[in-house]
Amino acid sequence: VLARYLASTHQPNNNKRSIVQGQTCLELGAGCGLSGLTAAALGAHKVVLTDLPQALPTFQVELNRSVWEPHCPGGVECRALDWYQVMNNASALDFVDPQTTVILVADCVWTMDLWPPLLHTMQALLDKLTEVTFLISYQQRGAQTHAAFLEGLRSLFDGSIHGDSVTTNKKLPTTTSLRQIDHVDNDESFLSHNPVLFLFEGRKFQVRAARGDFSLLK
């Protein structure tokens, strides 16, 4: 689903660039790496696929079969990453490029024991990176797991996930980081064919106060 969503944002005939084009991307729990390799094929600058060590041979097979190389100048890397290790030691993320701007998470929320370390890893990445967009998609396999993960997302991104965005009325005297939920798609438009699929986009960005209003730093 996430790979298809990424492809849907790329419309060269309408001069519409993919959300990942030119970006440095990191995929968490990559599995076969489909979302990350799709990002590479769509023109991401660099892609890093991560999963448990035992998954790395699968990555290598997919890399050998893929056709991303002409489109991804920074290349595609494979890295071992255990979210439980991040909970114990944030240095497990030392390999992450500080220029990373897109985090991909595809079908990684399916049991109650997975979402806490995933959210912790997301929190560590939010703390580490200056500006980053998270793209998360998964099939809902249990109401309790889904509800708990959504509550965690609300906490991470400082607001309700219902609606298109979260805004603030605070006046900031200096440059500050804000976190915002940009998009949630659940049983409508892109996902209308399957109501148990969930698509979430949230981001951290830099703003500065100017004459009492806000503008994104460019």
VENSUL-V620013 format. One record per run of one state. SS is the DSSP state (H for helix, E for strand, L for the rest). FROM is the first residue (numbers start at 1). TO is the last residue. If there is no record, write none. Layout:
SS|FROM|TO + SS|FROM|TO
This chain:
L|1|1 + H|2|8 + L|9|10 + E|11|11 + H|12|14 + L|15|15 + E|16|16 + L|17|23 + E|24|28 + L|29|33 + H|34|41 + L|42|45 + E|46|51 + L|52|52 + H|53|65 + L|66|68 + H|69|71 + L|72|75 + E|76|80 + L|81|82 + H|83|88 + L|89|89 + H|90|93 + L|94|101 + E|102|106 + L|107|111 + H|112|128 + L|129|131 + E|132|139 + L|140|142 + H|143|156 + L|157|175 + E|176|186 + L|187|188 + H|189|191 + L|192|196 + E|197|210 + L|211|212 + E|213|216 + L|217|218
